[in-house]
Amino acid sequence: MIRSNTPVGKITFPEGYIMRPYKQGDGVDWCECCIGGSLGIEEASEEIFIEKMLKDEMVNPANIFFLVSTHNNEIAGTVTYQYSPKKDTGTIHMVGIKKKYQGLGLALPMNLYAVSKILEDGKTQVNLTTDDWRLPAIKTYFNAGFKPDYNQQEPDIADRWTQVMEKLRT
């Protein structure tokens, strides 16, 4: 999916939540946010976080963000701004929310926060990848201003997007 470089505007988080950047020791919480989200994370450990994120040359640790509940100081979700091989492009990467925080309207402001960081960094393109079956995530991405990317090197991309749009209408 792709998004223009239109400014995000004011981002409103539900009361009791703030965003902050990665701090050493956040790895287990990062994994817990991503477990079960088709992101390839099935257990929580600092080692998995290091392997998946800190060793990724496309990820600057300063661009790994966490949504924190101010009620209990618990990490509720995560989103990362990943560099792209295209110098003018930033990629939304590894979005996850812990199960007990899902359905609370947290994903949209988290994604907009990451988009704003990409734009603040001077990037003129924002993109992301997702799976066809992740309909709630796709709906959130649409609400954040993303559109289907028909320029991918997949021969059936138009048909796949047609099917996704039909499913979202029902």
C-alpha positions as CSV (number, residue, x, y, z in Angstrom):
1,M,0.0,0.0,0.0
2,I,1.2,3.6,-0.6
3,R,0.4,7.0,0.9
4,S,1.1,10.4,-0.4
5,N,3.2,12.8,1.6
6,T,0.1,14.7,2.7
7,P,0.7,16.0,6.2
8,V,-1.0,13.9,8.9
9,G,-2.4,16.8,11.0
10,K,-3.1,16.5,14.7
11,I,-2.9,12.9,16.0
12,T,-5.3,12.1,18.8
13,F,-4.6,9.1,21.0
14,P,-7.3,7.7,23.3
15,E,-7.0,9.1,26.8
16,G,-4.3,7.4,28.8
17,Y,-2.0,6.5,25.9
18,I,1.3,8.0,24.7
19,M,3.9,7.1,22.1
20,R,7.6,6.8,22.9
21,P,10.7,5.6,21.2
22,Y,12.4,2.3,21.9
23,K,14.4,1.9,25.1
24,Q,16.8,-0.9,25.8
25,G,14.9,-3.8,27.4
26,D,11.7,-3.3,25.3
27,G,12.3,-6.4,23.2
28,V,10.0,-8.9,25.1
29,D,7.1,-6.4,25.0
30,W,7.7,-5.8,21.3
31,C,7.4,-9.6,20.7
32,E,4.3,-9.8,22.8
33,C,2.7,-7.0,20.7
34,C,3.5,-9.0,17.5
35,I,2.6,-12.6,18.6
36,G,-0.2,-14.0,16.6
37,G,-0.2,-11.2,14.0
38,S,1.2,-13.1,11.1
39,L,4.5,-11.3,11.6
40,G,6.5,-14.5,12.2
41,I,6.7,-13.9,16.0
42,E,5.5,-16.9,18.0
43,E,7.3,-16.4,21.4
44,A,8.6,-13.4,23.4
45,S,12.3,-13.0,24.0
46,E,14.9,-10.3,23.8
47,E,16.9,-12.5,21.4
48,I,14.0,-12.7,18.9
49,F,13.6,-8.9,19.0
50,I,17.4,-8.4,18.4
51,E,17.3,-10.8,15.5
52,K,14.1,-9.4,13.9
53,M,14.7,-5.7,14.5
54,L,18.1,-4.6,15.8
55,K,20.0,-6.7,13.3
56,D,17.9,-5.4,10.4
57,E,20.0,-2.8,8.6
58,M,16.8,-1.1,7.4
59,V,15.7,-0.4,11.0
60,N,17.1,2.5,13.0
61,P,16.3,1.7,16.7
62,A,15.2,5.4,17.1
63,N,12.4,4.6,14.6
64,I,10.9,1.8,16.7
65,F,7.9,3.3,18.6
66,F,5.8,2.0,21.4
67,L,2.3,2.9,22.5
68,V,2.3,3.0,26.3
69,S,-0.7,3.0,28.7
70,T,-0.2,5.7,31.2
71,H,-2.7,3.9,33.5
72,N,-0.2,1.1,34.2
73,N,2.9,2.1,32.3
74,E,2.5,-1.1,30.1
75,I,3.5,-1.2,26.5
76,A,0.2,-1.8,24.5
77,G,1.5,-1.6,20.9
78,T,4.4,-1.0,18.5
79,V,5.0,0.4,15.1
80,T,8.3,0.8,13.2
81,Y,9.4,3.2,10.5
82,Q,11.8,1.2,8.3
83,Y,14.1,2.6,5.7
84,S,13.5,1.7,2.1
85,P,16.0,1.0,-0.7
86,K,14.5,4.1,-2.3
87,K,16.0,7.1,-0.4
88,D,12.8,9.1,-0.6
89,T,10.6,6.4,0.9
90,G,9.8,5.2,4.4
91,T,8.0,2.0,5.2
92,I,5.6,1.3,8.0
93,H,6.9,-2.0,9.4
94,M,5.9,-4.5,12.1
95,V,2.7,-3.0,13.5
96,G,1.4,-4.9,16.5
97,I,-0.9,-4.5,19.5
98,K,-1.1,-6.8,22.5
99,K,-4.3,-8.9,22.5
100,K,-5.8,-7.2,25.5
101,Y,-5.5,-3.7,23.9
102,Q,-6.9,-4.7,20.5
103,G,-10.2,-3.1,19.4
104,L,-9.7,0.1,21.4
105,G,-9.0,2.4,18.5
106,L,-5.2,2.4,19.0
107,A,-3.9,1.2,15.6
108,L,-4.9,4.3,13.6
109,P,-3.1,6.9,15.7
110,M,-0.1,4.6,16.0
111,N,0.1,4.3,12.2
112,L,-0.4,8.1,11.8
113,Y,2.4,8.7,14.3
114,A,4.8,6.6,12.3
115,V,3.7,8.3,9.1
116,S,4.4,11.7,10.7
117,K,7.9,10.6,11.7
118,I,8.6,9.4,8.1
119,L,7.4,12.8,6.8
120,E,9.4,14.7,9.4
121,D,12.5,12.8,8.2
122,G,11.9,14.4,4.7
123,K,10.6,11.3,2.9
124,T,8.2,12.0,0.1
125,Q,6.7,8.5,-0.1
126,V,5.3,6.2,2.5
127,N,4.5,2.5,1.9
128,L,3.7,-0.7,3.7
129,T,3.0,-4.3,2.9
130,T,0.2,-6.5,4.4
131,D,-1.6,-9.7,3.8
132,D,-4.9,-9.9,2.0
133,W,-6.7,-11.5,4.9
134,R,-5.7,-8.8,7.5
135,L,-8.9,-6.9,6.8
136,P,-9.1,-4.9,10.1
137,A,-5.5,-3.8,9.4
138,I,-6.2,-2.9,5.8
139,K,-9.2,-0.8,6.9
140,T,-7.0,1.0,9.4
141,Y,-4.4,1.7,6.7
142,F,-7.2,3.1,4.4
143,N,-8.2,5.4,7.3
144,A,-4.6,6.5,7.6
145,G,-4.6,7.6,3.9
146,F,-3.0,4.5,2.3
147,K,-4.2,3.3,-1.1
148,P,-3.7,0.0,-3.0
149,D,-0.3,-0.2,-4.8
150,Y,-1.1,-1.6,-8.2
151,N,2.5,-1.2,-9.3
152,Q,3.7,-4.3,-7.5
153,Q,5.3,-7.1,-9.5
154,E,2.5,-9.5,-8.9
155,P,0.4,-10.5,-11.9
156,D,-2.9,-10.8,-10.0
157,I,-2.6,-7.7,-7.9
158,A,-5.7,-6.0,-9.3
159,D,-7.8,-9.1,-8.8
160,R,-6.6,-9.4,-5.2
161,W,-7.4,-5.8,-4.4
162,T,-10.9,-6.2,-6.0
163,Q,-11.5,-9.2,-3.6
164,V,-10.2,-7.3,-0.6
165,M,-12.5,-4.3,-1.4
166,E,-15.5,-6.6,-1.8
167,K,-14.8,-8.2,1.6
168,L,-14.4,-4.8,3.3
169,R,-17.8,-3.7,1.9
170,T,-19.7,-6.6,3.5
